[in-house]
Amino acid sequence: MIDNKFIYTARKYFMYFMMYALVGWLYEVFLEVVIYKWGFSNRGVLFGPYLPIYGFGAIIFIFFFYKFSKKKQALLKKIASIFIVFLGCALVATIMELVTSYALELITGSWPWQTYTDYKYNFQGRIAMSPSIRFGLGGVFFIYVLQPIFVKIVDSLSKKSLKVLSTILFIIVFIDFLTRITL
């Protein structure tokens, strides 16, 4: 039988996943509506207001880089840590974006960010330098600003509330995924 502590931890990380997936969706919609003025469209590959790629990316960022934000360090070492987190997050997100573009093309015939061909430095319209830099900056924001807030929010939930909320969200996303792949 699976350890209760493992299940509790998995539920917490699923909540972080969902929070970042929602933040990613909000960020993408903000870019589309406010910055580029293209008008609103659902930026995700699923129907709900969440982008799983941001959730997966954030979980990877947490596993590899969150420890840097928790260390008490002298100013120069702290700046170096932030730079390492920036580079690491930019690299991880860029690799994820490249792999995801191939997977989405295989599954759906395209990928949502084909506009990368408009960027000066891009590879096949799948990855580009400008978004990679933004992902690095976003990763620093996730690790140093959002994650401590999200930890407090999730830790404030009772075990029962966490169980119910994470289960409901999982069912919603699972149904959304099944609906998407069958249409």
LUMGU-976485 format. One record per residue (C-alpha): y, z, x; residue number from 1; residue in one letter. Coordinates in nm, 4 decimals. Layout:
REM residues N
v,w,u,num,residu
Y,Z,X,NUM,a
...
***
This chain:
REM residues 183
v,w,u,num,residu
0.0000,0.0000,0.0000,1,m
0.3542,-0.0752,0.1176,2,i
0.5553,0.2210,0.2390,3,d
0.8245,0.3412,-0.0068,4,n
1.0792,0.3567,0.2765,5,k
1.0126,-0.0111,0.3550,6,f
1.0637,-0.1077,-0.0119,7,i
1.3831,0.0991,-0.0308,8,y
1.5171,-0.0676,0.2851,9,t
1.4183,-0.4144,0.1577,10,a
1.6086,-0.3491,-0.1655,11,r
1.9164,-0.2440,0.0314,12,k
1.9030,-0.5589,0.2423,13,y
1.8526,-0.7717,-0.0680,14,f
2.1713,-0.6183,-0.2092,15,m
2.3550,-0.7033,0.1130,16,y
2.2128,-1.0557,0.0864,17,f
2.3482,-1.0901,-0.2680,18,m
2.6882,-0.9443,-0.1784,19,m
2.7320,-1.1894,0.1081,20,y
2.5979,-1.4787,-0.0995,21,a
2.8688,-1.4005,-0.3566,22,l
3.1367,-1.3613,-0.0864,23,v
3.0295,-1.6978,0.0572,24,g
3.0555,-1.8641,-0.2819,25,w
3.4019,-1.7144,-0.3371,26,l
3.5101,-1.8302,0.0092,27,y
3.3868,-2.1851,-0.0503,28,e
3.5492,-2.2066,-0.3925,29,v
3.8738,-2.0678,-0.2453,30,f
3.8697,-2.3366,0.0236,31,l
3.7986,-2.6076,-0.2298,32,e
4.0535,-2.5033,-0.4918,33,v
4.3371,-2.3425,-0.2955,34,v
4.3251,-2.4900,0.0551,35,i
4.1960,-2.8443,0.0029,36,y
4.3075,-2.8710,-0.3624,37,k
3.9987,-3.0701,-0.4592,38,w
3.9528,-2.8793,-0.7836,39,g
3.6750,-2.6461,-0.8857,40,f
3.3066,-2.7230,-0.8546,41,s
3.0082,-2.4982,-0.8026,42,n
2.9724,-2.5096,-0.4237,43,r
2.6150,-2.3878,-0.4295,44,g
2.2826,-2.5617,-0.4506,45,v
2.1815,-2.3144,-0.7203,46,l
2.3487,-2.2681,-1.0577,47,f
2.4763,-1.9121,-1.0085,48,g
2.7902,-1.7999,-0.8248,49,p
2.6200,-1.7337,-0.4935,50,y
2.5368,-1.9261,-0.1782,51,l
2.2066,-1.8090,-0.0286,52,p
2.2938,-1.9594,0.3103,53,i
2.5690,-1.6976,0.3454,54,y
2.3285,-1.4233,0.2420,55,g
2.0668,-1.5316,0.4953,56,f
2.3285,-1.5768,0.7650,57,g
2.4768,-1.2341,0.7021,58,a
2.1353,-1.0664,0.7152,59,i
2.0687,-1.2332,1.0503,60,i
2.4157,-1.1266,1.1690,61,f
2.3397,-0.7683,1.0631,62,i
2.0063,-0.7596,1.2447,63,f
2.1441,-0.9025,1.5677,64,f
2.5079,-0.7973,1.5811,65,f
2.5821,-0.4967,1.3560,66,y
2.4826,-0.2576,1.6350,67,k
2.7853,-0.3803,1.8360,68,f
3.0256,-0.2589,1.5679,69,s
2.8759,0.0890,1.5610,70,k
2.9144,0.1614,1.9336,71,k
3.1992,0.3798,2.0527,72,k
3.3435,0.1875,2.3467,73,q
3.6497,0.1591,2.5651,74,a
3.8997,-0.1044,2.4512,75,l
3.7939,-0.3782,2.6965,76,l
3.4264,-0.3331,2.6120,77,k
3.5111,-0.3356,2.2406,78,k
3.7007,-0.6643,2.2821,79,i
3.4056,-0.8075,2.4778,80,a
3.1695,-0.6920,2.1989,81,s
3.3834,-0.8613,1.9358,82,i
3.3802,-1.1832,2.1415,83,f
2.9998,-1.1646,2.1766,84,i
2.9678,-1.1145,1.8006,85,v
3.2013,-1.4111,1.7438,86,f
2.9997,-1.6420,1.9717,87,l
2.6656,-1.5175,1.8403,88,g
2.7630,-1.5576,1.4763,89,c
2.9119,-1.9030,1.5382,90,a
2.5936,-2.0161,1.7132,91,l
2.3545,-1.8648,1.4569,92,v
2.5501,-2.0031,1.1605,93,a
2.5768,-2.3491,1.3158,94,t
2.2026,-2.3637,1.3811,95,i
2.1336,-2.2407,1.0271,96,m
2.3702,-2.5009,0.8841,97,e
2.2031,-2.7803,1.0804,98,l
1.8517,-2.6760,0.9781,99,v
1.9605,-2.6209,0.6166,100,t
2.1216,-2.9653,0.5990,101,s
1.7880,-3.1256,0.6932,102,y
1.5965,-2.9063,0.4464,103,a
1.8387,-2.9803,0.1611,104,l
1.8316,-3.3500,0.2380,105,e
1.4527,-3.3403,0.2203,106,l
1.4503,-3.1412,-0.1056,107,i
1.7555,-3.2754,-0.2909,108,t
1.8495,-3.5959,-0.1094,109,g
2.1801,-3.4628,0.0261,110,s
2.3636,-3.1535,0.1457,111,w
2.6928,-3.0142,0.0076,112,p
2.9006,-3.0311,0.3274,113,w
2.8802,-3.4021,0.4055,114,q
3.2592,-3.3954,0.4367,115,t
3.2068,-3.2809,0.7963,116,y
3.2184,-3.6490,0.8891,117,t
3.5962,-3.6122,0.8422,118,d
3.6141,-3.3628,1.1315,119,y
3.6849,-3.4936,1.4798,120,k
3.3970,-3.3046,1.6406,121,y
3.0850,-3.3272,1.4251,122,n
2.7172,-3.4108,1.4519,123,f
2.5930,-3.6491,1.1797,124,q
2.8262,-3.4803,0.9311,125,g
2.5834,-3.1841,0.9352,126,r
2.7690,-2.9480,1.1672,127,i
3.1222,-2.9494,1.3052,128,a
3.3263,-2.7453,1.5492,129,m
3.5936,-2.6306,1.3018,130,s
3.3466,-2.4716,1.0548,131,p
3.1509,-2.3215,1.3461,132,s
3.4656,-2.1445,1.4636,133,i
3.5310,-2.0243,1.1077,134,r
3.1720,-1.8979,1.0882,135,f
3.2243,-1.7022,1.4095,136,g
3.5423,-1.5499,1.2713,137,l
3.3702,-1.4860,0.9389,138,g
3.0807,-1.3183,1.1178,139,g
3.3221,-1.0832,1.2944,140,v
3.4802,-1.0091,0.9545,141,f
3.1358,-0.9520,0.7990,142,f
3.0193,-0.7192,1.0767,143,i
3.3339,-0.5172,1.1411,144,y
3.4970,-0.5082,0.7965,145,v
3.2617,-0.5928,0.5086,146,l
2.9324,-0.4443,0.6254,147,q
3.0634,-0.0861,0.6555,148,p
3.2046,-0.1213,0.3008,149,i
2.8821,-0.2727,0.1672,150,f
2.6764,0.0039,0.3305,151,v
2.8888,0.2643,0.1497,152,k
2.8530,0.0826,-0.1823,153,i
2.4768,0.0396,-0.1577,154,v
2.4244,0.3921,-0.0221,155,d
2.6211,0.5309,-0.3190,156,s
2.3583,0.3938,-0.5604,157,l
2.0781,0.6208,-0.6665,158,s
1.7283,0.5012,-0.5775,159,k
1.6648,0.4215,-0.9426,160,k
1.9917,0.2267,-0.9795,161,s
1.9161,0.0353,-0.6601,162,l
1.5674,-0.0472,-0.7891,163,k
1.6911,-0.1686,-1.1282,164,v
1.9890,-0.3653,-0.9951,165,l
1.8010,-0.5317,-0.7099,166,s
1.5113,-0.6218,-0.9418,167,t
1.7420,-0.7772,-1.2028,168,i
1.9305,-0.9754,-0.9384,169,l
1.6064,-1.0908,-0.7775,170,f
1.4731,-1.2142,-1.1130,171,i
1.7991,-1.4000,-1.1834,172,i
1.8002,-1.5715,-0.8441,173,v
1.4278,-1.6491,-0.8647,174,f
1.4670,-1.8121,-1.2077,175,i
1.7735,-1.9988,-1.0817,176,d
1.5729,-2.1263,-0.7826,177,f
1.2780,-2.2326,-1.0011,178,l
1.5116,-2.4062,-1.2431,179,t
1.6857,-2.5890,-0.9593,180,r
1.3694,-2.7201,-0.7977,181,i
1.2181,-2.8366,-1.1265,182,t
1.5219,-3.0366,-1.2419,183,l
***
